Amino acid sequence: MRVTVVGLGYVGLVTATCLARLGHDVVGLESDSSKLATLDAGDIPYFEPGLANELATQRASGRLRFTGYEGSALQAPEAILICVGTPSDATGHADLQFVLDVADLIAMTVINDPVILLRSTVPIGTTRRVESRLNEARSSKGRPPVPVFANPEFLRTGRAIEDFLRPTRIVIGQTKLADSAALSILDRLYASLDAPLILTDAESAELVKNASNAFLAMRVSFVNELAALCDASGANVDDVVAGMADDPRIGGQFMRPGIGYGGSCLPKDVRSLIATAGDYGLEMRIASAVDQVNRAQVPHVLGLLEAGLGRSLKGGRIAILGLAFKPDTDDTRESPALLLVDELRNRGVDVVACDPEAAKRVRATRPWLEVVDAPMRAVTSADAVVLATEWPSYVALDMEAVAGAMRGRLIVDGRNALDRQAVADAGLTYVGIGRPTGD
Ligand SMILES: NC(=O)c1ccc[n+]([C@@H]2O[C@H](COP(=O)([O-])OP(=O)(O)OC[C@H]3O[C@@H](n4cnc5c(N)ncnc54)[C@H](O)[C@@H]3O)[C@@H](O)[C@H]2O)c1
């Protein structure tokens, strides 16, 4: 099937590559010429495990091409997948400008009648809004209306290819324009994916995505509050979570305390849910609390640093291990590690940081920050070290060597990922989140 994927970001590039792997003839359309130049040079603009190889394979097969607007990507696809960004605006709503721009572009350039799939995460009502806008413009050109489907993407960066090829579910939200011919195109598009299909109305499909991310964020904030109670009471959050996770109704996913959730999805989707509910005169009290608890995590870590050092942070040297919002990605959007870096800088701290994949990105946006390549260089002469992203190579650091290189003794485990005994055995002071020493 001829498919166009619009927007080659973290989601779109994986989507285009994986659809080619499924046997479709795919054109990826991107407005950012520097991303296209990177792709043309045979590189990829992001770090995503397995993507470089898969992309090279699919390009070599001839089923995957990339183009900008000067190309003919939108001329006659049977399906168009919109994968552009929907960042938060100042009010917490999802900014739909990129999505609406694509709708205008499709109306202007497409010369056939494809089905449109909105893969971007959008608030309730967006699919219908895009459909009306697009079809109004099409009708002025004498073209028949085309259906737009809400088809949210659930992939996780770091496991994006696997998630795309083995989705937990395919959610499709339709409007009244969807007919059996349009649905049969969707059938063909996803024919080789083995996943339960949830066919619903567009509004419900939109909400599935927003609600799923807000629910995951809720688990993180809940466990972070529990961790604070553990710190205050002497209970150990690891044991509390282990005891809860064995209950199949609860499970252990998204239950690790730490410096907070980040990334391009959870924070913005929680805010979007709150803002959308506000448009309907409703208050999302739980989602608001989730957001509030999350915002308190970085200040909590600053407090741990101050308490551990026993003095103001000003003038100290602190090493931050990890800058991406989680391991296996170079995505630093709303990364709590960067919030921490910025806050430490504001307090006059000499900050040094490292990250195996995100270093380049951070050097470009924070030229004032000392970003070194190796974690052992970062910890050298540091008064305190914070593990901010649990990259396996950082978790496995030799604590004896770390102790030998540091000036101070304090290790703050912002992801509860380190072996606290190994830290203590090296003569260092371990401080985790909700893991009191028991002294
Ligand atoms: N990142 C994730 O893990 C993830 C997972 C599931 C869903 N989502 C959702 O998917 C959407 C995309 O997320 P992302 O992380 O890939 O965003 P992104 O910002 O990495 O990528 C968006 C891309 O679209 C391009 N673009 C913008 N306007 C365009 C236009 N008019 N024509 C062509 N290209 C255009 C941008 O240049 C950029 O390359 C968002 O709504 C997000 O919430 C993201």
The ligand as a Tripos MOL2 file, in Angstrom:
@<TRIPOS>MOLECULE
LIG
   44    48     1     0     0
SMALL
NO_CHARGES

@<TRIPOS>ATOM
      1 N1          7.9680   10.5400   21.6120 N.am      1 LIG1
      2 C1          7.2060    9.5390   22.0440 C.2       1 LIG1
      3 O1          7.6530    8.6530   22.7600 O.2       1 LIG1
      4 C2          5.7570    9.4560   21.6370 C.ar      1 LIG1
      5 C3          5.0700    8.2590   21.8160 C.ar      1 LIG1
      6 C4          3.7430    8.1740   21.4090 C.ar      1 LIG1
      7 C5          3.1150    9.2980   20.8750 C.ar      1 LIG1
      8 N2          3.7990   10.4640   20.7520 N.ar      1 LIG1
      9 C6          3.1160   11.6000   20.1400 C.3       1 LIG1
     10 O2          3.4740   11.6080   18.7650 O.3       1 LIG1
     11 C7          3.5870   12.9530   18.2880 C.3       1 LIG1
     12 C8          4.9760   13.1680   17.7140 C.3       1 LIG1
     13 O3          5.9260   13.0220   18.7570 O.3       1 LIG1
     14 P1          7.4900   13.0520   18.4580 P.3       1 LIG1
     15 O4          8.1580   12.8040   19.7540 O.co2     1 LIG1
     16 O5          7.8040   12.1930   17.3100 O.co2     1 LIG1
     17 O6          7.6570   14.5920   18.0240 O.3       1 LIG1
     18 P2          8.9230   15.2640   17.3450 P.3       1 LIG1
     19 O7          8.8640   16.7040   17.7200 O.co2     1 LIG1
     20 O8         10.1450   14.4630   17.6480 O.co2     1 LIG1
     21 O9          8.6760   15.1140   15.7930 O.3       1 LIG1
     22 C9          7.7470   15.8380   15.0560 C.3       1 LIG1
     23 C10         8.3320   16.0470   13.6570 C.3       1 LIG1
     24 O10         7.3350   16.6300   12.8210 O.3       1 LIG1
     25 C11         7.9850   17.5770   11.9630 C.3       1 LIG1
     26 N3          6.9940   18.5110   11.4340 N.ar      1 LIG1
     27 C12         6.3750   19.5490   12.0570 C.ar      1 LIG1
     28 N4          5.5200   20.1390   11.2230 N.ar      1 LIG1
     29 C13         5.5770   19.4760   10.0410 C.ar      1 LIG1
     30 C14         4.9410   19.6400    8.7990 C.ar      1 LIG1
     31 N5          4.0410   20.5910    8.5700 N.pl3     1 LIG1
     32 N6          5.2500   18.7750    7.8280 N.ar      1 LIG1
     33 C15         6.1650   17.7920    7.9990 C.ar      1 LIG1
     34 N7          6.8120   17.6050    9.1620 N.ar      1 LIG1
     35 C16         6.5250   18.4450   10.1720 C.ar      1 LIG1
     36 C17         9.0160   18.2060   12.8780 C.3       1 LIG1
     37 O11        10.0270   18.8880   12.1510 O.3       1 LIG1
     38 C18         9.5300   16.9830   13.6260 C.3       1 LIG1
     39 O12        10.5890   16.3640   12.9410 O.3       1 LIG1
     40 C19         3.2570   13.8390   19.4870 C.3       1 LIG1
     41 O13         1.9010   14.1670   19.4440 O.3       1 LIG1
     42 C20         3.5450   12.9600   20.6690 C.3       1 LIG1
     43 O14         2.8070   13.3180   21.8070 O.3       1 LIG1
     44 C21         5.1100   10.5620   21.0800 C.ar      1 LIG1
@<TRIPOS>BOND
     1     1     2 1
     2     2     3 2
     3     2     4 1
     4     4     5 ar
     5     4    44 ar
     6     5     6 ar
     7     6     7 ar
     8     7     8 ar
     9     8     9 1
    10     8    44 ar
    11     9    10 1
    12     9    42 1
    13    10    11 1
    14    11    12 1
    15    11    40 1
    16    12    13 1
    17    13    14 1
    18    14    15 2
    19    14    16 1
    20    14    17 1
    21    17    18 1
    22    18    19 2
    23    18    20 1
    24    18    21 1
    25    21    22 1
    26    22    23 1
    27    23    24 1
    28    23    38 1
    29    24    25 1
    30    25    26 1
    31    25    36 1
    32    26    27 ar
    33    26    35 ar
    34    27    28 ar
    35    28    29 ar
    36    29    30 ar
    37    29    35 ar
    38    30    31 1
    39    30    32 ar
    40    32    33 ar
    41    33    34 ar
    42    34    35 ar
    43    36    37 1
    44    36    38 1
    45    38    39 1
    46    40    41 1
    47    40    42 1
    48    42    43 1
@<TRIPOS>SUBSTRUCTURE
     1 LIG1         1 GROUP 0 **** ****
